[in-house]
């Protein structure tokens, strides 16, 4: 999916990705690429591991 426009967090930088959780359009500075989340959603996760050892993040 192609996203364009301004970051919905800072409203000044160009969008690079859309948050997988909330759909917020975010710039490079406000997007956690390894999580696929905007910084707001990333701040509400708790890192952990699934039963098979896979890294997971649970929302608080």
N, CA, C and O atoms as a Maestro MAE file, in Angstrom:
{
 s_m_m2io_version
 :::
 2.0.0
}

f_m_ct {
 s_m_title
 :::
 protein
 m_atom[240] {
  # First column is atom index #
  i_m_mmod_type
  r_m_x_coord
  r_m_y_coord
  r_m_z_coord
  i_m_residue_number
  s_m_chain_name
  s_m_pdb_residue_name
  s_m_pdb_atom_name
  i_m_atomic_number
  :::
  1 25 0.844 -1.176 0.000 1 A "UNK " " N  " 7
  2 3 0.000 0.000 0.000 1 A "UNK " " CA " 6
  3 2 0.886 1.235 0.000 1 A "UNK " " C  " 6
  4 15 1.882 1.295 0.721 1 A "UNK " " O  " 8
  5 25 0.528 2.195 -0.793 2 A "UNK " " N  " 7
  6 3 1.256 3.448 -0.877 2 A "UNK " " CA " 6
  7 2 0.569 4.484 0.007 2 A "UNK " " C  " 6
  8 15 -0.644 4.678 -0.070 2 A "UNK " " O  " 8
  9 25 1.355 5.139 0.841 3 A "UNK " " N  " 7
  10 3 0.798 6.182 1.703 3 A "UNK " " CA " 6
  11 2 1.485 7.503 1.386 3 A "UNK " " C  " 6
  12 15 2.690 7.547 1.135 3 A "UNK " " O  " 8
  13 25 0.705 8.575 1.400 4 A "UNK " " N  " 7
  14 3 1.246 9.904 1.123 4 A "UNK " " CA " 6
  15 2 0.632 10.899 2.089 4 A "UNK " " C  " 6
  16 15 -0.408 10.642 2.695 4 A "UNK " " O  " 8
  17 25 1.291 12.037 2.220 5 A "UNK " " N  " 7
  18 3 0.773 13.094 3.071 5 A "UNK " " CA " 6
  19 2 1.720 13.396 4.211 5 A "UNK " " C  " 6
  20 15 2.896 13.033 4.181 5 A "UNK " " O  " 8
  21 25 1.178 14.077 5.230 6 A "UNK " " N  " 7
  22 3 1.967 14.452 6.397 6 A "UNK " " CA " 6
  23 2 1.706 13.492 7.552 6 A "UNK " " C  " 6
  24 15 0.613 12.944 7.697 6 A "UNK " " O  " 8
  25 25 2.724 13.306 8.358 7 A "UNK " " N  " 7
  26 3 2.641 12.481 9.565 7 A "UNK " " CA " 6
  27 2 1.495 12.986 10.447 7 A "UNK " " C  " 6
  28 15 1.379 14.186 10.697 7 A "UNK " " O  " 8
  29 25 0.664 12.075 10.908 8 A "UNK " " N  " 7
  30 3 -0.467 12.462 11.756 8 A "UNK " " CA " 6
  31 2 -0.046 12.734 13.197 8 A "UNK " " C  " 6
  32 15 -0.864 13.174 14.005 8 A "UNK " " O  " 8
  33 25 1.211 12.481 13.526 9 A "UNK " " N  " 7
  34 3 1.700 12.744 14.877 9 A "UNK " " CA " 6
  35 2 2.347 14.128 14.947 9 A "UNK " " C  " 6
  36 15 1.952 14.960 15.764 9 A "UNK " " O  " 8
  37 25 3.348 14.373 14.082 10 A "UNK " " N  " 7
  38 3 4.037 15.674 14.130 10 A "UNK " " CA " 6
  39 2 3.461 16.689 13.143 10 A "UNK " " C  " 6
  40 15 3.700 17.889 13.278 10 A "UNK " " O  " 8
  41 25 2.711 16.219 12.161 11 A "UNK " " N  " 7
  42 3 2.086 17.067 11.149 11 A "UNK " " CA " 6
  43 2 3.066 17.944 10.380 11 A "UNK " " C  " 6
  44 15 2.697 19.017 9.903 11 A "UNK " " O  " 8
  45 25 4.337 17.486 10.254 12 A "UNK " " N  " 7
  46 3 5.295 18.294 9.511 12 A "UNK " " CA " 6
  47 2 6.176 17.474 8.574 12 A "UNK " " C  " 6
  48 15 6.710 18.021 7.609 12 A "UNK " " O  " 8
  49 25 6.342 16.192 8.827 13 A "UNK " " N  " 7
  50 3 7.199 15.353 7.982 13 A "UNK " " CA " 6
  51 2 6.352 14.467 7.078 13 A "UNK " " C  " 6
  52 15 5.176 14.221 7.349 13 A "UNK " " O  " 8
  53 25 6.967 13.994 6.007 14 A "UNK " " N  " 7
  54 3 6.302 13.132 5.038 14 A "UNK " " CA " 6
  55 2 6.088 11.733 5.610 14 A "UNK " " C  " 6
  56 15 6.966 11.179 6.271 14 A "UNK " " O  " 8
  57 25 4.923 11.178 5.349 15 A "UNK " " N  " 7
  58 3 4.549 9.830 5.802 15 A "UNK " " CA " 6
  59 2 5.435 8.786 5.125 15 A "UNK " " C  " 6
  60 15 5.719 8.877 3.931 15 A "UNK " " O  " 8
  61 25 5.871 7.785 5.909 16 A "UNK " " N  " 7
  62 3 6.602 6.656 5.333 16 A "UNK " " CA " 6
  63 2 5.856 5.336 5.524 16 A "UNK " " C  " 6
  64 15 6.015 4.416 4.722 16 A "UNK " " O  " 8
  65 25 5.047 5.235 6.576 17 A "UNK " " N  " 7
  66 3 4.340 3.986 6.872 17 A "UNK " " CA " 6
  67 2 3.024 4.257 7.589 17 A "UNK " " C  " 6
  68 15 2.759 5.367 8.052 17 A "UNK " " O  " 8
  69 25 2.205 3.203 7.665 18 A "UNK " " N  " 7
  70 3 0.947 3.253 8.399 18 A "UNK " " CA " 6
  71 2 1.032 2.243 9.540 18 A "UNK " " C  " 6
  72 15 1.460 1.108 9.327 18 A "UNK " " O  " 8
  73 25 0.634 2.635 10.736 19 A "UNK " " N  " 7
  74 3 0.676 1.773 11.915 19 A "UNK " " CA " 6
  75 2 -0.215 0.545 11.706 19 A "UNK " " C  " 6
  76 15 -1.374 0.666 11.310 19 A "UNK " " O  " 8
  77 25 0.343 -0.636 11.979 20 A "UNK " " N  " 7
  78 3 -0.412 -1.887 11.844 20 A "UNK " " CA " 6
  79 2 -1.526 -2.013 12.878 20 A "UNK " " C  " 6
  80 15 -2.477 -2.768 12.674 20 A "UNK " " O  " 8
  81 25 -1.418 -1.284 13.980 21 A "UNK " " N  " 7
  82 3 -2.413 -1.385 15.047 21 A "UNK " " CA " 6
  83 2 -3.550 -0.385 14.890 21 A "UNK " " C  " 6
  84 15 -4.719 -0.770 14.850 21 A "UNK " " O  " 8
  85 25 -3.211 0.901 14.800 22 A "UNK " " N  " 7
  86 3 -4.250 1.939 14.813 22 A "UNK " " CA " 6
  87 2 -4.480 2.619 13.467 22 A "UNK " " C  " 6
  88 15 -5.460 3.345 13.298 22 A "UNK " " O  " 8
  89 25 -3.580 2.387 12.506 23 A "UNK " " N  " 7
  90 3 -3.751 2.988 11.190 23 A "UNK " " CA " 6
  91 2 -3.183 4.393 11.041 23 A "UNK " " C  " 6
  92 15 -3.321 5.000 9.979 23 A "UNK " " O  " 8
  93 25 -2.549 4.918 12.081 24 A "UNK " " N  " 7
  94 3 -1.967 6.251 12.005 24 A "UNK " " CA " 6
  95 2 -0.891 6.296 10.929 24 A "UNK " " C  " 6
  96 15 -0.071 5.384 10.828 24 A "UNK " " O  " 8
  97 25 -0.893 7.353 10.127 25 A "UNK " " N  " 7
  98 3 0.143 7.577 9.134 25 A "UNK " " CA " 6
  99 2 1.299 8.280 9.829 25 A "UNK " " C  " 6
  100 15 1.107 9.332 10.439 25 A "UNK " " O  " 8
  101 25 2.503 7.708 9.742 26 A "UNK " " N  " 7
  102 3 3.630 8.227 10.514 26 A "UNK " " CA " 6
  103 2 4.877 8.423 9.663 26 A "UNK " " C  " 6
  104 15 5.107 7.705 8.691 26 A "UNK " " O  " 8
  105 25 5.679 9.414 10.052 27 A "UNK " " N  " 7
  106 3 6.965 9.671 9.404 27 A "UNK " " CA " 6
  107 2 8.007 8.714 9.981 27 A "UNK " " C  " 6
  108 15 7.723 7.961 10.912 27 A "UNK " " O  " 8
  109 25 9.202 8.751 9.426 28 A "UNK " " N  " 7
  110 3 10.293 7.874 9.869 28 A "UNK " " CA " 6
  111 2 10.569 8.039 11.365 28 A "UNK " " C  " 6
  112 15 10.840 7.057 12.056 28 A "UNK " " O  " 8
  113 25 10.502 9.266 11.864 29 A "UNK " " N  " 7
  114 3 10.803 9.545 13.265 29 A "UNK " " CA " 6
  115 2 9.728 9.003 14.215 29 A "UNK " " C  " 6
  116 15 10.029 8.690 15.367 29 A "UNK " " O  " 8
  117 25 8.506 8.892 13.755 30 A "UNK " " N  " 7
  118 3 7.398 8.478 14.616 30 A "UNK " " CA " 6
  119 2 6.861 7.086 14.284 30 A "UNK " " C  " 6
  120 15 5.713 6.766 14.593 30 A "UNK " " O  " 8
  121 25 7.701 6.261 13.652 31 A "UNK " " N  " 7
  122 3 7.313 4.904 13.280 31 A "UNK " " CA " 6
  123 2 8.395 3.927 13.708 31 A "UNK " " C  " 6
  124 15 9.565 4.103 13.369 31 A "UNK " " O  " 8
  125 25 8.009 2.904 14.447 32 A "UNK " " N  " 7
  126 3 8.938 1.855 14.877 32 A "UNK " " CA " 6
  127 2 8.866 0.723 13.859 32 A "UNK " " C  " 6
  128 15 7.999 -0.147 13.943 32 A "UNK " " O  " 8
  129 25 9.780 0.745 12.905 33 A "UNK " " N  " 7
  130 3 9.747 -0.188 11.782 33 A "UNK " " CA " 6
  131 2 9.807 -1.652 12.233 33 A "UNK " " C  " 6
  132 15 9.096 -2.488 11.677 33 A "UNK " " O  " 8
  133 25 10.632 -1.976 13.219 34 A "UNK " " N  " 7
  134 3 10.762 -3.377 13.639 34 A "UNK " " CA " 6
  135 2 9.482 -3.909 14.280 34 A "UNK " " C  " 6
  136 15 9.257 -5.119 14.303 34 A "UNK " " O  " 8
  137 25 8.644 -3.012 14.799 35 A "UNK " " N  " 7
  138 3 7.370 -3.416 15.397 35 A "UNK " " CA " 6
  139 2 6.194 -3.246 14.439 35 A "UNK " " C  " 6
  140 15 5.157 -3.889 14.600 35 A "UNK " " O  " 8
  141 25 6.361 -2.377 13.442 36 A "UNK " " N  " 7
  142 3 5.261 -2.075 12.538 36 A "UNK " " CA " 6
  143 2 4.225 -1.172 13.181 36 A "UNK " " C  " 6
  144 15 3.053 -1.190 12.805 36 A "UNK " " O  " 8
  145 25 4.670 -0.369 14.168 37 A "UNK " " N  " 7
  146 3 3.757 0.464 14.945 37 A "UNK " " CA " 6
  147 2 4.215 1.916 14.999 37 A "UNK " " C  " 6
  148 15 5.406 2.212 14.901 37 A "UNK " " O  " 8
  149 25 3.241 2.821 15.156 38 A "UNK " " N  " 7
  150 3 3.591 4.221 15.424 38 A "UNK " " CA " 6
  151 2 4.167 4.285 16.841 38 A "UNK " " C  " 6
  152 15 4.001 3.346 17.620 38 A "UNK " " O  " 8
  153 25 4.831 5.373 17.173 39 A "UNK " " N  " 7
  154 3 5.456 5.471 18.489 39 A "UNK " " CA " 6
  155 2 4.427 5.440 19.619 39 A "UNK " " C  " 6
  156 15 4.733 4.972 20.715 39 A "UNK " " O  " 8
  157 25 3.222 5.929 19.369 40 A "UNK " " N  " 7
  158 3 2.189 5.902 20.409 40 A "UNK " " CA " 6
  159 2 1.785 4.465 20.743 40 A "UNK " " C  " 6
  160 15 1.678 4.108 21.916 40 A "UNK " " O  " 8
  161 25 1.561 3.643 19.721 41 A "UNK " " N  " 7
  162 3 1.192 2.239 19.958 41 A "UNK " " CA " 6
  163 2 2.375 1.451 20.504 41 A "UNK " " C  " 6
  164 15 2.206 0.593 21.370 41 A "UNK " " O  " 8
  165 25 3.571 1.741 20.001 42 A "UNK " " N  " 7
  166 3 4.768 1.044 20.473 42 A "UNK " " CA " 6
  167 2 4.980 1.281 21.962 42 A "UNK " " C  " 6
  168 15 5.471 0.399 22.666 42 A "UNK " " O  " 8
  169 25 4.615 2.462 22.447 43 A "UNK " " N  " 7
  170 3 4.788 2.795 23.865 43 A "UNK " " CA " 6
  171 2 3.823 2.021 24.758 43 A "UNK " " C  " 6
  172 15 4.021 1.966 25.972 43 A "UNK " " O  " 8
  173 25 2.787 1.426 24.182 44 A "UNK " " N  " 7
  174 3 1.803 0.706 24.997 44 A "UNK " " CA " 6
  175 2 1.947 -0.806 24.888 44 A "UNK " " C  " 6
  176 15 1.034 -1.544 25.260 44 A "UNK " " O  " 8
  177 25 3.089 -1.277 24.378 45 A "UNK " " N  " 7
  178 3 3.288 -2.720 24.257 45 A "UNK " " CA " 6
  179 2 4.220 -3.230 25.340 45 A "UNK " " C  " 6
  180 15 5.047 -2.489 25.872 45 A "UNK " " O  " 8
  181 25 4.073 -4.490 25.653 46 A "UNK " " N  " 7
  182 3 4.956 -5.162 26.592 46 A "UNK " " CA " 6
  183 2 5.635 -6.294 25.839 46 A "UNK " " C  " 6
  184 15 4.962 -7.221 25.387 46 A "UNK " " O  " 8
  185 25 6.969 -6.237 25.692 47 A "UNK " " N  " 7
  186 3 7.649 -7.291 24.961 47 A "UNK " " CA " 6
  187 2 7.565 -8.618 25.708 47 A "UNK " " C  " 6
  188 15 7.490 -8.646 26.936 47 A "UNK " " O  " 8
  189 25 7.578 -9.700 24.968 48 A "UNK " " N  " 7
  190 3 7.546 -11.032 25.550 48 A "UNK " " CA " 6
  191 2 7.882 -12.060 24.500 48 A "UNK " " C  " 6
  192 15 8.299 -11.720 23.393 48 A "UNK " " O  " 8
  193 25 7.699 -13.324 24.848 49 A "UNK " " N  " 7
  194 3 7.950 -14.406 23.904 49 A "UNK " " CA " 6
  195 2 6.770 -15.359 23.911 49 A "UNK " " C  " 6
  196 15 6.192 -15.656 24.957 49 A "UNK " " O  " 8
  197 25 6.429 -15.828 22.729 50 A "UNK " " N  " 7
  198 3 5.373 -16.816 22.578 50 A "UNK " " CA " 6
  199 2 5.913 -18.177 23.024 50 A "UNK " " C  " 6
  200 15 7.109 -18.306 23.285 50 A "UNK " " O  " 8
  201 25 5.061 -19.179 23.112 51 A "UNK " " N  " 7
  202 3 5.478 -20.510 23.552 51 A "UNK " " CA " 6
  203 2 6.594 -21.108 22.701 51 A "UNK " " C  " 6
  204 15 7.434 -21.856 23.203 51 A "UNK " " O  " 8
  205 25 6.597 -20.776 21.413 52 A "UNK " " N  " 7
  206 3 7.627 -21.331 20.524 52 A "UNK " " CA " 6
  207 2 8.895 -20.476 20.493 52 A "UNK " " C  " 6
  208 15 9.802 -20.755 19.709 52 A "UNK " " O  " 8
  209 25 8.973 -19.434 21.337 53 A "UNK " " N  " 7
  210 3 10.156 -18.585 21.405 53 A "UNK " " CA " 6
  211 2 10.111 -17.369 20.517 53 A "UNK " " C  " 6
  212 15 11.056 -16.579 20.508 53 A "UNK " " O  " 8
  213 25 9.045 -17.197 19.773 54 A "UNK " " N  " 7
  214 3 8.879 -16.062 18.884 54 A "UNK " " CA " 6
  215 2 8.648 -14.790 19.705 54 A "UNK " " C  " 6
  216 15 7.868 -14.787 20.657 54 A "UNK " " O  " 8
  217 25 9.341 -13.704 19.318 55 A "UNK " " N  " 7
  218 3 9.118 -12.412 19.975 55 A "UNK " " CA " 6
  219 2 7.716 -11.938 19.697 55 A "UNK " " C  " 6
  220 15 7.259 -11.984 18.555 55 A "UNK " " O  " 8
  221 25 7.018 -11.476 20.734 56 A "UNK " " N  " 7
  222 3 5.684 -10.910 20.583 56 A "UNK " " CA " 6
  223 2 5.573 -9.658 21.426 56 A "UNK " " C  " 6
  224 15 6.393 -9.436 22.317 56 A "UNK " " O  " 8
  225 25 4.590 -8.854 21.163 57 A "UNK " " N  " 7
  226 3 4.315 -7.650 21.942 57 A "UNK " " CA " 6
  227 2 2.851 -7.645 22.311 57 A "UNK " " C  " 6
  228 15 1.982 -7.738 21.444 57 A "UNK " " O  " 8
  229 25 2.580 -7.538 23.586 58 A "UNK " " N  " 7
  230 3 1.208 -7.496 24.073 58 A "UNK " " CA " 6
  231 2 0.861 -6.054 24.429 58 A "UNK " " C  " 6
  232 15 1.658 -5.340 25.039 58 A "UNK " " O  " 8
  233 25 -0.345 -5.638 24.038 59 A "UNK " " N  " 7
  234 3 -0.781 -4.291 24.379 59 A "UNK " " CA " 6
  235 2 -1.305 -4.282 25.798 59 A "UNK " " C  " 6
  236 15 -2.026 -5.189 26.213 59 A "UNK " " O  " 8
  237 25 -0.936 -3.250 26.540 60 A "UNK " " N  " 7
  238 3 -1.380 -3.113 27.937 60 A "UNK " " CA " 6
  239 2 -2.814 -2.671 27.983 60 A "UNK " " C  " 6
  240 15 -3.373 -2.498 29.066 60 A "UNK " " O  " 8
  :::
 }
 m_bond[239] {
  # First column is bond index #
  i_m_from
  i_m_to
  i_m_order
  :::
  1 1 2 1
  2 2 3 1
  3 3 4 2
  4 3 5 1
  5 5 6 1
  6 6 7 1
  7 7 8 2
  8 7 9 1
  9 9 10 1
  10 10 11 1
  11 11 12 2
  12 11 13 1
  13 13 14 1
  14 14 15 1
  15 15 16 2
  16 15 17 1
  17 17 18 1
  18 18 19 1
  19 19 20 2
  20 19 21 1
  21 21 22 1
  22 22 23 1
  23 23 24 2
  24 23 25 1
  25 25 26 1
  26 26 27 1
  27 27 28 2
  28 27 29 1
  29 29 30 1
  30 30 31 1
  31 31 32 2
  32 31 33 1
  33 33 34 1
  34 34 35 1
  35 35 36 2
  36 35 37 1
  37 37 38 1
  38 38 39 1
  39 39 40 2
  40 39 41 1
  41 41 42 1
  42 42 43 1
  43 43 44 2
  44 43 45 1
  45 45 46 1
  46 46 47 1
  47 47 48 2
  48 47 49 1
  49 49 50 1
  50 50 51 1
  51 51 52 2
  52 51 53 1
  53 53 54 1
  54 54 55 1
  55 55 56 2
  56 55 57 1
  57 57 58 1
  58 58 59 1
  59 59 60 2
  60 59 61 1
  61 61 62 1
  62 62 63 1
  63 63 64 2
  64 63 65 1
  65 65 66 1
  66 66 67 1
  67 67 68 2
  68 67 69 1
  69 69 70 1
  70 70 71 1
  71 71 72 2
  72 71 73 1
  73 73 74 1
  74 74 75 1
  75 75 76 2
  76 75 77 1
  77 77 78 1
  78 78 79 1
  79 79 80 2
  80 79 81 1
  81 81 82 1
  82 82 83 1
  83 83 84 2
  84 83 85 1
  85 85 86 1
  86 86 87 1
  87 87 88 2
  88 87 89 1
  89 89 90 1
  90 90 91 1
  91 91 92 2
  92 91 93 1
  93 93 94 1
  94 94 95 1
  95 95 96 2
  96 95 97 1
  97 97 98 1
  98 98 99 1
  99 99 100 2
  100 99 101 1
  101 101 102 1
  102 102 103 1
  103 103 104 2
  104 103 105 1
  105 105 106 1
  106 106 107 1
  107 107 108 2
  108 107 109 1
  109 109 110 1
  110 110 111 1
  111 111 112 2
  112 111 113 1
  113 113 114 1
  114 114 115 1
  115 115 116 2
  116 115 117 1
  117 117 118 1
  118 118 119 1
  119 119 120 2
  120 119 121 1
  121 121 122 1
  122 122 123 1
  123 123 124 2
  124 123 125 1
  125 125 126 1
  126 126 127 1
  127 127 128 2
  128 127 129 1
  129 129 130 1
  130 130 131 1
  131 131 132 2
  132 131 133 1
  133 133 134 1
  134 134 135 1
  135 135 136 2
  136 135 137 1
  137 137 138 1
  138 138 139 1
  139 139 140 2
  140 139 141 1
  141 141 142 1
  142 142 143 1
  143 143 144 2
  144 143 145 1
  145 145 146 1
  146 146 147 1
  147 147 148 2
  148 147 149 1
  149 149 150 1
  150 150 151 1
  151 151 152 2
  152 151 153 1
  153 153 154 1
  154 154 155 1
  155 155 156 2
  156 155 157 1
  157 157 158 1
  158 158 159 1
  159 159 160 2
  160 159 161 1
  161 161 162 1
  162 162 163 1
  163 163 164 2
  164 163 165 1
  165 165 166 1
  166 166 167 1
  167 167 168 2
  168 167 169 1
  169 169 170 1
  170 170 171 1
  171 171 172 2
  172 171 173 1
  173 173 174 1
  174 174 175 1
  175 175 176 2
  176 175 177 1
  177 177 178 1
  178 178 179 1
  179 179 180 2
  180 179 181 1
  181 181 182 1
  182 182 183 1
  183 183 184 2
  184 183 185 1
  185 185 186 1
  186 186 187 1
  187 187 188 2
  188 187 189 1
  189 189 190 1
  190 190 191 1
  191 191 192 2
  192 191 193 1
  193 193 194 1
  194 194 195 1
  195 195 196 2
  196 195 197 1
  197 197 198 1
  198 198 199 1
  199 199 200 2
  200 199 201 1
  201 201 202 1
  202 202 203 1
  203 203 204 2
  204 203 205 1
  205 205 206 1
  206 206 207 1
  207 207 208 2
  208 207 209 1
  209 209 210 1
  210 210 211 1
  211 211 212 2
  212 211 213 1
  213 213 214 1
  214 214 215 1
  215 215 216 2
  216 215 217 1
  217 217 218 1
  218 218 219 1
  219 219 220 2
  220 219 221 1
  221 221 222 1
  222 222 223 1
  223 223 224 2
  224 223 225 1
  225 225 226 1
  226 226 227 1
  227 227 228 2
  228 227 229 1
  229 229 230 1
  230 230 231 1
  231 231 232 2
  232 231 233 1
  233 233 234 1
  234 234 235 1
  235 235 236 2
  236 235 237 1
  237 237 238 1
  238 238 239 1
  239 239 240 2
  :::
 }
}
